[in-house]
């Protein structure tokens, strides 16, 4: 019976390693974003609008000499 030996050259090995690493990173960020949405902090949540039309209550600092 002929024994089959698996061989992966350097180019194929680095390609597979990059595919596995990028897949794991993609899954990690997907889970993290879904977890943030579930907790109510994600980009899908409606954020309250800040009224910027009111005048500022702080005073301007003293002008600097140039």
Phi, psi and omega per residue, in radians:
X1 nan 2.436 -3.096
X2 -1.509 2.202 3.099
X3 -1.531 2.318 3.137
X4 -1.716 2.253 3.131
X5 -1.939 2.201 3.118
X6 -1.424 2.334 -3.141
X7 -2.340 2.257 3.063
X8 -2.120 2.067 3.136
X9 -1.312 3.057 -3.023
X10 -1.112 -0.689 -3.122
X11 -1.144 -0.776 3.133
X12 -1.202 -0.680 3.129
X13 -1.103 -0.743 3.130
X14 -1.210 -0.592 3.087
X15 -1.134 -0.780 3.127
X16 -1.147 -0.705 3.113
X17 -1.100 -0.740 3.116
X18 -1.146 -0.670 3.129
X19 -1.159 -0.726 3.131
X20 -1.169 -0.751 -3.120
X21 -1.153 -0.740 -3.137
X22 -1.230 -0.587 3.068
X23 -1.134 -0.735 3.120
X24 -1.143 -0.699 3.119
X25 -1.161 -0.697 3.110
X26 -1.111 -0.749 3.102
X27 -1.118 -0.713 -3.140
X28 -1.062 -0.829 -3.121
X29 -1.221 -0.573 3.078
X30 -1.121 -0.826 3.138
X31 -1.123 -0.706 -3.130
X32 -1.132 -0.687 -3.140
X33 -1.241 -0.664 3.098
X34 -1.162 -0.661 3.106
X35 -1.119 -0.692 3.111
X36 -1.160 -0.655 3.096
X37 -1.163 -0.672 3.116
X38 -1.144 -0.610 3.137
X39 -1.427 -0.145 3.079
X40 1.578 0.317 -3.126
X41 -2.010 0.091 -3.017
X42 -1.466 3.081 -3.132
X43 -1.228 -0.246 -3.140
X44 -1.387 -0.207 -3.107
X45 -1.406 2.461 3.071
X46 -1.324 2.070 -3.138
X47 -1.580 2.523 3.130
X48 -1.191 2.517 -3.127
X49 -1.517 2.383 3.132
X50 -1.659 2.285 3.136
X51 -1.398 1.931 -3.120
X52 -1.765 0.085 -3.111
X53 -1.393 -0.328 -3.136
X54 -1.246 2.592 3.134
X55 -1.226 2.619 -3.140
X56 -1.277 2.468 3.139
X57 -1.618 -0.134 3.123
X58 -1.503 2.675 3.124
X59 -1.632 2.676 3.105
X60 -1.292 2.509 3.102
X61 -1.212 2.868 -3.125
X62 -1.085 2.465 -3.123
X63 -1.141 2.508 -3.132
X64 -1.619 2.603 3.125
X65 -1.435 2.409 3.132
X66 -2.022 nan nan
